[in-house]
Amino acid sequence: MVNQIKIRNPRTGINDYFITQVTVEQIATKCLNLRSAQIEWEKCGIEQRIQAMQQWKEIIFSHREKLTQALINDTGRLIESKLEIDSVANSIDRWCKLAPQLLSTEPTKTTKIPFIQLQNQFSPYQLVGIISPWNFPLLLSLIDAIPALIAGCAVAIKPSEITPRFIQPLLETIANIPLLCDVFTYIEGAGETGAALIEYVDFICFTGSVATGKKVAEAAAKRFIPACLELGGKDPAIVLASADLELATSALLWASVVNAGQSCLSIERIYVAESILTEFIIKITEKAKGLKLAYPNIESGEIGPIISTKQAEIIREHLQDAVAKGAVIHCGGNVENLDGGFWCLPTVLDRVNHSMKIMTEETFGPIIPVMSFTTVEEAIKLANDTIYGLSAAVFAGSEAEALGVASQINAGGISINDAGLTALINEGEKNSFKFSGLGASRMGVDGMKRFMRKKAILSKVNSVINPWWFKS
C-alpha cells in the first residue's frame, strides 16, 4: 500500500499537497546507486566537480521563479524565500573558490627518520546523509550538501515532511547536470525515513530539535559513523548600561522576529541593565508595533505565518505560561488563526524570570522576553543558565567591554553590538556548547574538511635494508 503524507499550507491551513513515503528497500537501492556513482564523481577531480556545481547554480537561477513559488507555498513567506535561493548560490561560489586549496594534496615532508617521508592525502566519505528542517527548507538542506559534494562525496537528503514542495523543482535542476544527478538526490518521507537513511550512509548531518538530535546521535554511534548536529538554541542577548539603545533595539528586534522567529539563531531572551530597562522597553516596543503581518496578502507586511502547527501550539503555551506567572505583555501576545493560518505579531514582554518556559525552552516564534539585571556577573549567570549554547549577542558602549562579557558566555557564536551575525558570516568557525550541537563546525574551512578523512602516506626513499630497530 502506498503511504501518502498530506502536507498543510501554512497560509491557508489546507492540506493541498502530498508526498509519497519511500520504503526502506527503496532507500537501500537509492543509496547503493549513489555509492556506485560516487566512485566516478571522486575520480573526475575537483575542477570538473566545480564546473558541475557552477552549471547547477546557473540552472537554479533559470528556475528561480518556480523554486521561489514552491518555497512560498511551503513557508508562506516571501522575502526569506528569495534570500534562500541567493544564499545557496553564494554558498556554491564560496566553496568552489575555497575547494582547490582545501582539497589539494599536501607537500611531502621529511619525518624524524631520514629515509621515511610523509605525505597527507584526503579521502572523502563515500555517502553523506543529511536530515534537514522545515524553517529554511532549501538553504538548510544544502548548507552541508554543497561542501560535501565538492569534496567528492555522494549526498542523500531527507528534508522535512512539513515543507517538501521545493523538492521536485530542485530535482529538476539537478537532473540537468549529468555528472551531478547520479550522486545527489532527495528522499521524501517522515521521521522513519530519516531513521532508515542513517543505516545506509557513512556520515550524517542533522539540523533540528535536541530531542531528535539525540536519537540521531545514538543511531550514528551504533553504526560507528560521524554525526554533525546543529540543534536548538535559546540564544541570549545582554545589553549593558553603556550600550547604544537605538542600535541595540533595532538589531535585537530584527534578530528576534526575522522569519517570524523561526530560526535556531533567533534571539530568544534579552537581559537589560536595570538602569536602562524602561527606555529599552519603550524603544523596542515602539519599533515592534511598526511591523505587520504578511496577511491578507504576502506583501502586506514583514511577519510571515507560523509554519508548523505544533510550533504554533508551543508559542501559545509559552505565552500563556508566562502571563500566568506574572509577565506583562507590551505588544502582540496572541497566536491568531486567520483564514486557517497561524500568525503572531512581534511580542514584547517583561517581568519574566527563569521559572517561565519562555525563558528556558526554545519558543521559535517572534517573541521578545526582556529581563533586567543589576550586575554584569548576574547577566552572565542568567545567560549561561540554559541547556543550550548555540549563539548570543552583547551590546556595550565599547568593544572591549562587550568582549569581556562575551568571553564568559557559553555559546558557539557571539555577536558584538549586533545580533544574528553567525547566520550571515560564513568564515567564523564555531562549535556549539551543551545540547545545541555536536561535531565539527559547518562554518569556516572545517565546513568542508569534516567530509574528508586524512590519510598518512609513509614512503621509504632509499634502499636502507636494516633500519635502526631491526638487527640481522
NULUM-5078 format. One record per residue (C-alpha): residue number from 1; x, y, z. Coordinates in steps of 0.25 Angstrom, whole numbers. Layout:
N
R   bavex      xx      yy      zz
R     NUM       X       Y       Z
...
This chain:
472
R   bavex      xx      yy      zz
R       1       0       0       0
R       2       5      14      -4
R       3       8      23       8
R       4       4      37       5
R       5       6      48      15
R       6      -3      60      14
R       7       4      74      14
R       8      -2      86      20
R       9      -1     100      14
R      10       3     110      25
R      11      -5     121      20
R      12     -18     114      18
R      13     -17     102      27
R      14     -22      93      16
R      15     -15      80      12
R      16     -13      84      -2
R      17      -1      75      -5
R      18       5      61      -2
R      19      17      53      -3
R      20      19      38      -4
R      21      28      32       7
R      22      38      23       1
R      23      41       9       6
R      24      53       4      13
R      25      56      -4       1
R      26      55       8      -8
R      27      65      15       2
R      28      75       4       1
R      29      74       4     -14
R      30      76      19     -15
R      31      88      19      -6
R      32      94       7     -14
R      33      93      14     -27
R      34      99      27     -21
R      35     111      19     -15
R      36     113      13     -29
R      37     113      27     -36
R      38     122      33     -25
R      39     134      26     -30
R      40     134      33     -43
R      41     130      46     -37
R      42     142      46     -28
R      43     151      42     -39
R      44     147      53     -48
R      45     154      63     -40
R      46     152      76     -33
R      47     152      84     -46
R      48     141      76     -52
R      49     133      76     -39
R      50     134      91     -38
R      51     129      92     -53
R      52     117      83     -50
R      53     113      92     -38
R      54     115     105     -45
R      55     106      99     -56
R      56      96      95     -46
R      57      96     109     -40
R      58      92     115     -53
R      59      81     105     -55
R      60      76     109     -41
R      61      75     123     -45
R      62      68     120     -58
R      63      57     112     -50
R      64      57     123     -39
R      65      42     127     -41
R      66      38     113     -40
R      67      46     110     -28
R      68      42     123     -21
R      69      28     119     -22
R      70      30     106     -17
R      71      37     111      -5
R      72      26     122      -3
R      73      15     110      -3
R      74      24     103       7
R      75      26     114      17
R      76      16     125      14
R      77      27     136      14
R      78      33     144       2
R      79      46     151       6
R      80      53     139      13
R      81      49     130       1
R      82      56     139      -9
R      83      68     140       1
R      84      69     125       2
R      85      72     124     -13
R      86      82     135     -13
R      87      89     129      -1
R      88      90     115      -8
R      89      97     122     -20
R      90     106     129     -11
R      91     110     116      -4
R      92     113     109     -17
R      93     122     121     -21
R      94     129     121      -7
R      95     132     107      -7
R      96     136     106     -21
R      97     146     117     -18
R      98     152     110      -6
R      99     152      96     -10
R     100     164      95     -19
R     101     173      99      -8
R     102     166      91       3
R     103     166      79      -5
R     104     180      79     -11
R     105     190      68      -7
R     106     199      74       4
R     107     214      75       0
R     108     223      63       4
R     109     230      65      18
R     110     243      58      23
R     111     240      51      36
R     112     249      49      48
R     113     254      37      42
R     114     263      42      30
R     115     259      31      20
R     116     244      32      23
R     117     235      43      16
R     118     221      47      19
R     119     210      52      10
R     120     196      54      15
R     121     184      52       5
R     122     169      54       7
R     123     159      43       4
R     124     144      47       4
R     125     133      39      11
R     126     126      32       0
R     127     112      35       4
R     128     107      46      13
R     129      93      46      18
R     130      86      59      22
R     131      73      61      30
R     132      69      76      29
R     133      58      84      36
R     134      46      92      31
R     135      49     106      35
R     136      58     109      23
R     137      56      97      15
R     138      64     100       3
R     139      76     106      10
R     140      77      97      21
R     141      76      84      13
R     142      88      89       4
R     143      97      96      15
R     144     104      83      17
R     145     101      77       4
R     146     109      87      -5
R     147     123      85       2
R     148     121      70       3
R     149     118      69     -12
R     150     130      78     -16
R     151     139      70      -6
R     152     135      57     -15
R     153     124      51      -6
R     154     111      46     -11
R     155      99      52      -4
R     156      85      47       0
R     157      76      57       7
R     158      63      55      15
R     159      56      68      16
R     160      45      72      26
R     161      32      66      22
R     162      25      79      27
R     163      32      87      15
R     164      34      78       3
R     165      29      85      -9
R     166      42      91     -13
R     167      48      77     -15
R     168      42      74     -29
R     169      46      87     -35
R     170      60      86     -29
R     171      61      71     -34
R     172      58      77     -48
R     173      70      86     -47
R     174      79      74     -42
R     175      74      65     -54
R     176      80      76     -64
R     177      94      72     -59
R     178      98      58     -63
R     179     110      57     -54
R     180     103      62     -42
R     181      89      55     -43
R     182      95      42     -41
R     183     102      46     -27
R     184      91      55     -22
R     185      77      53     -18
R     186      65      56      -9
R     187      57      45      -1
R     188      43      48       3
R     189      37      43      16
R     190      35      45      30
R     191      43      43      43
R     192      44      28      40
R     193      51      31      26
R     194      61      39      33
R     195      64      28      43
R     196      65      18      32
R     197      75      27      24
R     198      85      27      35
R     199      86      12      33
R     200      92      13      19
R     201     101      25      20
R     202     115      28      24
R     203     113      41      31
R     204     101      48      36
R     205      97      63      37
R     206      85      67      45
R     207      79      80      47
R     208      67      81      56
R     209      62      79      71
R     210      70      74      82
R     211      61      62      85
R     212      62      57      70
R     213      77      61      70
R     214      79      51      82
R     215      73      40      74
R     216      81      43      62
R     217      94      43      71
R     218      90      30      77
R     219      87      23      63
R     220     100      28      58
R     221     108      23      70
R     222     102       9      68
R     223     107       9      53
R     224     121      16      57
R     225     119      27      47
R     226     122      42      50
R     227     110      51      53
R     228     109      67      51
R     229      98      72      59
R     230      92      86      59
R     231      81      86      69
R     232      73      96      77
R     233      76     109      83
R     234      71     119      94
R     235      80     130      89
R     236      82     141     100
R     237      86     156      98
R     238      92     164     109
R     239      90     179     108
R     240      99     187     117
R     241      96     201     123
R     242     106     207     113
R     243     100     202     101
R     244      94     210      89
R     245      80     207      91
R     246      75     211      77
R     247      85     201      71
R     248      82     190      81
R     249      67     191      80
R     250      67     191      65
R     251      77     179      64
R     252      70     171      74
R     253      57     173      68
R     254      62     168      55
R     255      69     156      61
R     256      57     152      69
R     257      46     153      58
R     258      53     150      45
R     259      45     138      38
R     260      35     140      49
R     261      46     136      59
R     262      46     122      53
R     263      61     121      53
R     264      71     114      63
R     265      79     126      63
R     266      68     135      67
R     267      70     144      80
R     268      60     137      89
R     269      63     145     103
R     270      69     158     106
R     271      75     163     119
R     272      76     178     120
R     273      83     186     131
R     274      73     191     141
R     275      76     206     139
R     276      72     206     125
R     277      61     195     125
R     278      49     205     124
R     279      55     213     112
R     280      59     199     105
R     281      45     194     106
R     282      39     207     101
R     283      48     207      89
R     284      47     193      85
R     285      32     192      87
R     286      30     204      78
R     287      39     198      67
R     288      32     185      69
R     289      18     191      67
R     290      23     196      53
R     291      24     182      48
R     292      11     176      41
R     293       7     162      37
R     294       9     158      23
R     295      -7     156      23
R     296     -16     156      16
R     297      -6     157       4
R     298       8     152       5
R     299      13     166       3
R     300       4     173      13
R     301      15     172      24
R     302      28     166      29
R     303      24     155      38
R     304      20     142      31
R     305      12     131      37
R     306      16     120      47
R     307      19     109      38
R     308      17      97      47
R     309       4      95      55
R     310      12      88      66
R     311      21     101      67
R     312       8     110      68
R     313       3     102      80
R     314      17     103      87
R     315      17     118      85
R     316       3     119      90
R     317       7     110     102
R     318      19     119     106
R     319      12     132     105
R     320       0     126     114
R     321      10     121     124
R     322      18     134     125
R     323       5     142     127
R     324       0     133     137
R     325      13     135     145
R     326      13     150     145
R     327      19     154     131
R     328      14     167     125
R     329      12     168     110
R     330      14     181     103
R     331      10     178      89
R     332       6     165      81
R     333       3     154      91
R     334      -6     145      83
R     335      -5     133      73
R     336     -17     136      63
R     337     -24     127      53
R     338     -26     135      41
R     339     -33     128      30
R     340     -27     115      34
R     341     -12     120      36
R     342      -5     123      49
R     343       0     137      51
R     344       7     144      63
R     345      11     159      63
R     346      24     162      70
R     347      22     161      84
R     348      30     169      95
R     349      28     165     109
R     350      36     167     122
R     351      35     164     137
R     352      39     150     133
R     353      48     140     140
R     354      54     126     139
R     355      42     119     145
R     356      35     122     131
R     357      36     113     119
R     358      38     126     111
R     359      52     128     117
R     360      57     114     117
R     361      51     106     106
R     362      52     108      91
R     363      40     116      87
R     364      43     118      72
R     365      34     130      69
R     366      34     145      69
R     367      35     147      84
R     368      44     157      91
R     369      44     154     106
R     370      52     164     114
R     371      58     163     128
R     372      66     173     136
R     373      79     170     143
R     374      87     179     153
R     375     101     174     151
R     376     109     169     140
R     377     112     156     147
R     378      97     154     149
R     379      95     156     134
R     380     106     145     130
R     381     100     135     140
R     382      86     137     134
R     383      91     136     120
R     384      98     123     124
R     385      86     117     131
R     386      82     108     120
R     387      84      95     114
R     388      87     102     101
R     389      99     109      95
R     390      97     112      81
R     391      99     127      79
R     392      98     140      87
R     393      99     155      86
R     394     106     166      95
R     395     103     181      94
R     396     112     191     101
R     397     118     205      99
R     398     132     199      95
R     399     136     187      88
R     400     146     184     100
R     401     134     184     110
R     402     126     175     101
R     403     137     165      98
R     404     140     164     113
R     405     125     159     115
R     406     125     151     102
R     407     137     143     107
R     408     129     138     118
R     409     117     133     111
R     410     116     118     108
R     411     112     119      93
R     412     118     116      80
R     413     116     129      72
R     414     115     143      79
R     415     111     156      72
R     416     117     169      78
R     417     108     181      76
R     418      99     174      66
R     419      91     161      66
R     420      90     149      58
R     421     103     151      51
R     422     107     136      51
R     423      95     134      41
R     424     102     144      31
R     425     117     142      33
R     426     121     128      28
R     427     136     130      31
R     428     135     128      46
R     429     137     114      51
R     430     130     111      63
R     431     125      99      72
R     432     112      98      79
R     433     112      97      94
R     434     104      88     103
R     435      91      82      95
R     436      92      92      84
R     437     100      82      75
R     438     111      73      73
R     439     123      71      63
R     440     132      80      55
R     441     128      94      50
R     442     120      95      38
R     443     125     109      36
R     444     140     113      32
R     445     149     103      25
R     446     145      92      35
R     447     131      92      28
R     448     138      85      16
R     449     149      77      23
R     450     139      70      32
R     451     135      62      20
R     452     149      56      17
R     453     157      46      25
R     454     172      49      25
R     455     182      38      20
R     456     197      38      24
R     457     205      32      13
R     458     219      28      18
R     459     229      25       8
R     460     243      19       9
R     461     252      27       0
R     462     265      19      -1
R     463     270       5      -1
R     464     273       4      14
R     465     271     -11      18
R     466     273     -11      33
R     467     266       1      40
R     468     271       4      54
R     469     260      -4      61
R     470     264     -17      53
R     471     277     -25      55
R     472     281     -36      46
